[in-house]
Amino acid sequence: MGSNKRYADAIDRRMSERADEVVMRDQKPEGLKTAELELDKYAVIIPPTPVPVMVWVRYGGIPLRLQAEAVKWTEKVVACQWETPSGVHKAWLWASAVDRR
């Protein structure tokens, strides 16, 4: 039996999204540790409203690219939050892992 080449990309994308949802449901994000933040060294900026961003975050060593919101940051790190099947997850991430949408 042949494969459906017409819809293969859409099916692959949907399967990948489902796998990501399972990973996020069963694990916590791997954010930065307190010592890495250096919040006493850099000024913390808190915007009046969260900023839409795309982030790279790891769950159990698995990197995921997600839509999120930046809720505060310094010149080195960004505190982000995003929706998951099990609720809102939050993590501090390196600024280089965060891009404005």
MODELLER restraints for C-alpha pairs under 7 A, 6 or more apart:
rsr = mdl.restraints
at = mdl.atoms
rsr.add(forms.Gaussian(group=physical.xy_distance, feature=features.Distance(at['CA:21:A'], at['CA:84:A']), mean=6.95, stdev=0.5))
rsr.add(forms.Gaussian(group=physical.xy_distance, feature=features.Distance(at['CA:21:A'], at['CA:85:A']), mean=6.36, stdev=0.5))
rsr.add(forms.Gaussian(group=physical.xy_distance, feature=features.Distance(at['CA:23:A'], at['CA:59:A']), mean=6.72, stdev=0.5))
rsr.add(forms.Gaussian(group=physical.xy_distance, feature=features.Distance(at['CA:24:A'], at['CA:59:A']), mean=6.74, stdev=0.5))
rsr.add(forms.Gaussian(group=physical.xy_distance, feature=features.Distance(at['CA:24:A'], at['CA:84:A']), mean=6.33, stdev=0.5))
rsr.add(forms.Gaussian(group=physical.xy_distance, feature=features.Distance(at['CA:25:A'], at['CA:84:A']), mean=6.84, stdev=0.5))
rsr.add(forms.Gaussian(group=physical.xy_distance, feature=features.Distance(at['CA:25:A'], at['CA:85:A']), mean=5.73, stdev=0.5))
rsr.add(forms.Gaussian(group=physical.xy_distance, feature=features.Distance(at['CA:25:A'], at['CA:86:A']), mean=5.32, stdev=0.5))
rsr.add(forms.Gaussian(group=physical.xy_distance, feature=features.Distance(at['CA:27:A'], at['CA:59:A']), mean=6.17, stdev=0.5))
rsr.add(forms.Gaussian(group=physical.xy_distance, feature=features.Distance(at['CA:27:A'], at['CA:60:A']), mean=6.77, stdev=0.5))
rsr.add(forms.Gaussian(group=physical.xy_distance, feature=features.Distance(at['CA:28:A'], at['CA:59:A']), mean=6.15, stdev=0.5))
rsr.add(forms.Gaussian(group=physical.xy_distance, feature=features.Distance(at['CA:29:A'], at['CA:57:A']), mean=6.68, stdev=0.5))
rsr.add(forms.Gaussian(group=physical.xy_distance, feature=features.Distance(at['CA:29:A'], at['CA:58:A']), mean=5.80, stdev=0.5))
rsr.add(forms.Gaussian(group=physical.xy_distance, feature=features.Distance(at['CA:29:A'], at['CA:59:A']), mean=4.82, stdev=0.5))
rsr.add(forms.Gaussian(group=physical.xy_distance, feature=features.Distance(at['CA:29:A'], at['CA:91:A']), mean=6.77, stdev=0.5))
rsr.add(forms.Gaussian(group=physical.xy_distance, feature=features.Distance(at['CA:30:A'], at['CA:57:A']), mean=6.83, stdev=0.5))
rsr.add(forms.Gaussian(group=physical.xy_distance, feature=features.Distance(at['CA:30:A'], at['CA:58:A']), mean=5.37, stdev=0.5))
rsr.add(forms.Gaussian(group=physical.xy_distance, feature=features.Distance(at['CA:30:A'], at['CA:59:A']), mean=5.86, stdev=0.5))
rsr.add(forms.Gaussian(group=physical.xy_distance, feature=features.Distance(at['CA:31:A'], at['CA:91:A']), mean=4.83, stdev=0.5))
rsr.add(forms.Gaussian(group=physical.xy_distance, feature=features.Distance(at['CA:31:A'], at['CA:92:A']), mean=5.20, stdev=0.5))
rsr.add(forms.Gaussian(group=physical.xy_distance, feature=features.Distance(at['CA:31:A'], at['CA:93:A']), mean=5.78, stdev=0.5))
rsr.add(forms.Gaussian(group=physical.xy_distance, feature=features.Distance(at['CA:32:A'], at['CA:92:A']), mean=5.45, stdev=0.5))
rsr.add(forms.Gaussian(group=physical.xy_distance, feature=features.Distance(at['CA:32:A'], at['CA:93:A']), mean=5.93, stdev=0.5))
rsr.add(forms.Gaussian(group=physical.xy_distance, feature=features.Distance(at['CA:37:A'], at['CA:77:A']), mean=6.55, stdev=0.5))
rsr.add(forms.Gaussian(group=physical.xy_distance, feature=features.Distance(at['CA:42:A'], at['CA:74:A']), mean=6.01, stdev=0.5))
rsr.add(forms.Gaussian(group=physical.xy_distance, feature=features.Distance(at['CA:43:A'], at['CA:74:A']), mean=5.84, stdev=0.5))
rsr.add(forms.Gaussian(group=physical.xy_distance, feature=features.Distance(at['CA:44:A'], at['CA:72:A']), mean=6.72, stdev=0.5))
rsr.add(forms.Gaussian(group=physical.xy_distance, feature=features.Distance(at['CA:44:A'], at['CA:73:A']), mean=5.54, stdev=0.5))
rsr.add(forms.Gaussian(group=physical.xy_distance, feature=features.Distance(at['CA:44:A'], at['CA:74:A']), mean=4.93, stdev=0.5))
rsr.add(forms.Gaussian(group=physical.xy_distance, feature=features.Distance(at['CA:45:A'], at['CA:72:A']), mean=5.48, stdev=0.5))
rsr.add(forms.Gaussian(group=physical.xy_distance, feature=features.Distance(at['CA:45:A'], at['CA:73:A']), mean=5.32, stdev=0.5))
rsr.add(forms.Gaussian(group=physical.xy_distance, feature=features.Distance(at['CA:45:A'], at['CA:74:A']), mean=6.17, stdev=0.5))
rsr.add(forms.Gaussian(group=physical.xy_distance, feature=features.Distance(at['CA:46:A'], at['CA:71:A']), mean=6.40, stdev=0.5))
rsr.add(forms.Gaussian(group=physical.xy_distance, feature=features.Distance(at['CA:46:A'], at['CA:72:A']), mean=4.53, stdev=0.5))
rsr.add(forms.Gaussian(group=physical.xy_distance, feature=features.Distance(at['CA:46:A'], at['CA:73:A']), mean=6.84, stdev=0.5))
rsr.add(forms.Gaussian(group=physical.xy_distance, feature=features.Distance(at['CA:47:A'], at['CA:71:A']), mean=6.74, stdev=0.5))
rsr.add(forms.Gaussian(group=physical.xy_distance, feature=features.Distance(at['CA:47:A'], at['CA:72:A']), mean=6.58, stdev=0.5))
rsr.add(forms.Gaussian(group=physical.xy_distance, feature=features.Distance(at['CA:50:A'], at['CA:69:A']), mean=5.54, stdev=0.5))
rsr.add(forms.Gaussian(group=physical.xy_distance, feature=features.Distance(at['CA:50:A'], at['CA:70:A']), mean=5.48, stdev=0.5))
rsr.add(forms.Gaussian(group=physical.xy_distance, feature=features.Distance(at['CA:50:A'], at['CA:71:A']), mean=4.86, stdev=0.5))
rsr.add(forms.Gaussian(group=physical.xy_distance, feature=features.Distance(at['CA:51:A'], at['CA:69:A']), mean=5.20, stdev=0.5))
rsr.add(forms.Gaussian(group=physical.xy_distance, feature=features.Distance(at['CA:51:A'], at['CA:70:A']), mean=5.02, stdev=0.5))
rsr.add(forms.Gaussian(group=physical.xy_distance, feature=features.Distance(at['CA:51:A'], at['CA:71:A']), mean=6.72, stdev=0.5))
rsr.add(forms.Gaussian(group=physical.xy_distance, feature=features.Distance(at['CA:52:A'], at['CA:68:A']), mean=6.01, stdev=0.5))
rsr.add(forms.Gaussian(group=physical.xy_distance, feature=features.Distance(at['CA:52:A'], at['CA:69:A']), mean=4.57, stdev=0.5))
rsr.add(forms.Gaussian(group=physical.xy_distance, feature=features.Distance(at['CA:52:A'], at['CA:70:A']), mean=6.44, stdev=0.5))
rsr.add(forms.Gaussian(group=physical.xy_distance, feature=features.Distance(at['CA:52:A'], at['CA:100:A']), mean=6.19, stdev=0.5))
rsr.add(forms.Gaussian(group=physical.xy_distance, feature=features.Distance(at['CA:52:A'], at['CA:101:A']), mean=5.74, stdev=0.5))
rsr.add(forms.Gaussian(group=physical.xy_distance, feature=features.Distance(at['CA:53:A'], at['CA:67:A']), mean=5.98, stdev=0.5))
rsr.add(forms.Gaussian(group=physical.xy_distance, feature=features.Distance(at['CA:53:A'], at['CA:68:A']), mean=5.25, stdev=0.5))
rsr.add(forms.Gaussian(group=physical.xy_distance, feature=features.Distance(at['CA:53:A'], at['CA:69:A']), mean=5.43, stdev=0.5))
rsr.add(forms.Gaussian(group=physical.xy_distance, feature=features.Distance(at['CA:53:A'], at['CA:70:A']), mean=6.43, stdev=0.5))
rsr.add(forms.Gaussian(group=physical.xy_distance, feature=features.Distance(at['CA:53:A'], at['CA:98:A']), mean=6.48, stdev=0.5))
rsr.add(forms.Gaussian(group=physical.xy_distance, feature=features.Distance(at['CA:53:A'], at['CA:99:A']), mean=5.41, stdev=0.5))
rsr.add(forms.Gaussian(group=physical.xy_distance, feature=features.Distance(at['CA:53:A'], at['CA:100:A']), mean=4.26, stdev=0.5))
rsr.add(forms.Gaussian(group=physical.xy_distance, feature=features.Distance(at['CA:53:A'], at['CA:101:A']), mean=4.83, stdev=0.5))
rsr.add(forms.Gaussian(group=physical.xy_distance, feature=features.Distance(at['CA:54:A'], at['CA:65:A']), mean=6.79, stdev=0.5))
rsr.add(forms.Gaussian(group=physical.xy_distance, feature=features.Distance(at['CA:54:A'], at['CA:66:A']), mean=5.56, stdev=0.5))
rsr.add(forms.Gaussian(group=physical.xy_distance, feature=features.Distance(at['CA:54:A'], at['CA:67:A']), mean=4.63, stdev=0.5))
rsr.add(forms.Gaussian(group=physical.xy_distance, feature=features.Distance(at['CA:54:A'], at['CA:68:A']), mean=5.81, stdev=0.5))
rsr.add(forms.Gaussian(group=physical.xy_distance, feature=features.Distance(at['CA:54:A'], at['CA:98:A']), mean=5.81, stdev=0.5))
rsr.add(forms.Gaussian(group=physical.xy_distance, feature=features.Distance(at['CA:54:A'], at['CA:99:A']), mean=5.19, stdev=0.5))
rsr.add(forms.Gaussian(group=physical.xy_distance, feature=features.Distance(at['CA:54:A'], at['CA:100:A']), mean=6.22, stdev=0.5))
rsr.add(forms.Gaussian(group=physical.xy_distance, feature=features.Distance(at['CA:54:A'], at['CA:101:A']), mean=6.09, stdev=0.5))
rsr.add(forms.Gaussian(group=physical.xy_distance, feature=features.Distance(at['CA:55:A'], at['CA:65:A']), mean=5.60, stdev=0.5))
rsr.add(forms.Gaussian(group=physical.xy_distance, feature=features.Distance(at['CA:55:A'], at['CA:66:A']), mean=5.38, stdev=0.5))
rsr.add(forms.Gaussian(group=physical.xy_distance, feature=features.Distance(at['CA:55:A'], at['CA:67:A']), mean=6.47, stdev=0.5))
rsr.add(forms.Gaussian(group=physical.xy_distance, feature=features.Distance(at['CA:55:A'], at['CA:68:A']), mean=6.63, stdev=0.5))
rsr.add(forms.Gaussian(group=physical.xy_distance, feature=features.Distance(at['CA:55:A'], at['CA:97:A']), mean=5.61, stdev=0.5))
rsr.add(forms.Gaussian(group=physical.xy_distance, feature=features.Distance(at['CA:55:A'], at['CA:98:A']), mean=4.54, stdev=0.5))
rsr.add(forms.Gaussian(group=physical.xy_distance, feature=features.Distance(at['CA:55:A'], at['CA:99:A']), mean=6.40, stdev=0.5))
rsr.add(forms.Gaussian(group=physical.xy_distance, feature=features.Distance(at['CA:56:A'], at['CA:63:A']), mean=6.48, stdev=0.5))
rsr.add(forms.Gaussian(group=physical.xy_distance, feature=features.Distance(at['CA:56:A'], at['CA:64:A']), mean=5.64, stdev=0.5))
rsr.add(forms.Gaussian(group=physical.xy_distance, feature=features.Distance(at['CA:56:A'], at['CA:65:A']), mean=4.71, stdev=0.5))
rsr.add(forms.Gaussian(group=physical.xy_distance, feature=features.Distance(at['CA:56:A'], at['CA:66:A']), mean=6.56, stdev=0.5))
rsr.add(forms.Gaussian(group=physical.xy_distance, feature=features.Distance(at['CA:56:A'], at['CA:97:A']), mean=5.24, stdev=0.5))
rsr.add(forms.Gaussian(group=physical.xy_distance, feature=features.Distance(at['CA:56:A'], at['CA:98:A']), mean=6.69, stdev=0.5))
rsr.add(forms.Gaussian(group=physical.xy_distance, feature=features.Distance(at['CA:57:A'], at['CA:63:A']), mean=5.62, stdev=0.5))
rsr.add(forms.Gaussian(group=physical.xy_distance, feature=features.Distance(at['CA:57:A'], at['CA:64:A']), mean=5.46, stdev=0.5))
rsr.add(forms.Gaussian(group=physical.xy_distance, feature=features.Distance(at['CA:57:A'], at['CA:65:A']), mean=6.64, stdev=0.5))
rsr.add(forms.Gaussian(group=physical.xy_distance, feature=features.Distance(at['CA:58:A'], at['CA:64:A']), mean=6.03, stdev=0.5))
rsr.add(forms.Gaussian(group=physical.xy_distance, feature=features.Distance(at['CA:67:A'], at['CA:82:A']), mean=6.83, stdev=0.5))
rsr.add(forms.Gaussian(group=physical.xy_distance, feature=features.Distance(at['CA:68:A'], at['CA:80:A']), mean=6.38, stdev=0.5))
rsr.add(forms.Gaussian(group=physical.xy_distance, feature=features.Distance(at['CA:68:A'], at['CA:81:A']), mean=5.61, stdev=0.5))
rsr.add(forms.Gaussian(group=physical.xy_distance, feature=features.Distance(at['CA:68:A'], at['CA:82:A']), mean=4.55, stdev=0.5))
rsr.add(forms.Gaussian(group=physical.xy_distance, feature=features.Distance(at['CA:69:A'], at['CA:80:A']), mean=5.38, stdev=0.5))
rsr.add(forms.Gaussian(group=physical.xy_distance, feature=features.Distance(at['CA:69:A'], at['CA:81:A']), mean=5.39, stdev=0.5))
rsr.add(forms.Gaussian(group=physical.xy_distance, feature=features.Distance(at['CA:69:A'], at['CA:82:A']), mean=6.38, stdev=0.5))
rsr.add(forms.Gaussian(group=physical.xy_distance, feature=features.Distance(at['CA:70:A'], at['CA:78:A']), mean=6.48, stdev=0.5))
rsr.add(forms.Gaussian(group=physical.xy_distance, feature=features.Distance(at['CA:70:A'], at['CA:79:A']), mean=5.79, stdev=0.5))
rsr.add(forms.Gaussian(group=physical.xy_distance, feature=features.Distance(at['CA:70:A'], at['CA:80:A']), mean=4.42, stdev=0.5))
rsr.add(forms.Gaussian(group=physical.xy_distance, feature=features.Distance(at['CA:70:A'], at['CA:81:A']), mean=6.68, stdev=0.5))
rsr.add(forms.Gaussian(group=physical.xy_distance, feature=features.Distance(at['CA:71:A'], at['CA:79:A']), mean=5.74, stdev=0.5))
rsr.add(forms.Gaussian(group=physical.xy_distance, feature=features.Distance(at['CA:71:A'], at['CA:80:A']), mean=5.77, stdev=0.5))
rsr.add(forms.Gaussian(group=physical.xy_distance, feature=features.Distance(at['CA:72:A'], at['CA:78:A']), mean=6.00, stdev=0.5))
rsr.add(forms.Gaussian(group=physical.xy_distance, feature=features.Distance(at['CA:72:A'], at['CA:79:A']), mean=5.26, stdev=0.5))
rsr.add(forms.Gaussian(group=physical.xy_distance, feature=features.Distance(at['CA:73:A'], at['CA:79:A']), mean=5.87, stdev=0.5))
rsr.add(forms.Gaussian(group=physical.xy_distance, feature=features.Distance(at['CA:76:A'], at['CA:94:A']), mean=6.15, stdev=0.5))
rsr.add(forms.Gaussian(group=physical.xy_distance, feature=features.Distance(at['CA:76:A'], at['CA:95:A']), mean=5.35, stdev=0.5))
rsr.add(forms.Gaussian(group=physical.xy_distance, feature=features.Distance(at['CA:77:A'], at['CA:92:A']), mean=6.51, stdev=0.5))
rsr.add(forms.Gaussian(group=physical.xy_distance, feature=features.Distance(at['CA:77:A'], at['CA:93:A']), mean=5.56, stdev=0.5))
rsr.add(forms.Gaussian(group=physical.xy_distance, feature=features.Distance(at['CA:77:A'], at['CA:94:A']), mean=4.49, stdev=0.5))
rsr.add(forms.Gaussian(group=physical.xy_distance, feature=features.Distance(at['CA:77:A'], at['CA:95:A']), mean=4.65, stdev=0.5))
rsr.add(forms.Gaussian(group=physical.xy_distance, feature=features.Distance(at['CA:78:A'], at['CA:92:A']), mean=5.47, stdev=0.5))
rsr.add(forms.Gaussian(group=physical.xy_distance, feature=features.Distance(at['CA:78:A'], at['CA:93:A']), mean=5.28, stdev=0.5))
rsr.add(forms.Gaussian(group=physical.xy_distance, feature=features.Distance(at['CA:78:A'], at['CA:94:A']), mean=6.23, stdev=0.5))
rsr.add(forms.Gaussian(group=physical.xy_distance, feature=features.Distance(at['CA:78:A'], at['CA:95:A']), mean=5.55, stdev=0.5))
rsr.add(forms.Gaussian(group=physical.xy_distance, feature=features.Distance(at['CA:79:A'], at['CA:91:A']), mean=5.76, stdev=0.5))
rsr.add(forms.Gaussian(group=physical.xy_distance, feature=features.Distance(at['CA:79:A'], at['CA:92:A']), mean=4.24, stdev=0.5))
rsr.add(forms.Gaussian(group=physical.xy_distance, feature=features.Distance(at['CA:79:A'], at['CA:93:A']), mean=6.31, stdev=0.5))
rsr.add(forms.Gaussian(group=physical.xy_distance, feature=features.Distance(at['CA:80:A'], at['CA:90:A']), mean=5.63, stdev=0.5))
rsr.add(forms.Gaussian(group=physical.xy_distance, feature=features.Distance(at['CA:80:A'], at['CA:91:A']), mean=5.61, stdev=0.5))
rsr.add(forms.Gaussian(group=physical.xy_distance, feature=features.Distance(at['CA:80:A'], at['CA:92:A']), mean=6.22, stdev=0.5))
rsr.add(forms.Gaussian(group=physical.xy_distance, feature=features.Distance(at['CA:81:A'], at['CA:88:A']), mean=6.59, stdev=0.5))
rsr.add(forms.Gaussian(group=physical.xy_distance, feature=features.Distance(at['CA:81:A'], at['CA:89:A']), mean=5.57, stdev=0.5))
rsr.add(forms.Gaussian(group=physical.xy_distance, feature=features.Distance(at['CA:81:A'], at['CA:90:A']), mean=4.30, stdev=0.5))
rsr.add(forms.Gaussian(group=physical.xy_distance, feature=features.Distance(at['CA:81:A'], at['CA:91:A']), mean=6.64, stdev=0.5))
rsr.add(forms.Gaussian(group=physical.xy_distance, feature=features.Distance(at['CA:82:A'], at['CA:88:A']), mean=5.53, stdev=0.5))
rsr.add(forms.Gaussian(group=physical.xy_distance, feature=features.Distance(at['CA:82:A'], at['CA:89:A']), mean=5.55, stdev=0.5))
rsr.add(forms.Gaussian(group=physical.xy_distance, feature=features.Distance(at['CA:82:A'], at['CA:90:A']), mean=6.66, stdev=0.5))
rsr.add(forms.Gaussian(group=physical.xy_distance, feature=features.Distance(at['CA:83:A'], at['CA:89:A']), mean=6.36, stdev=0.5))
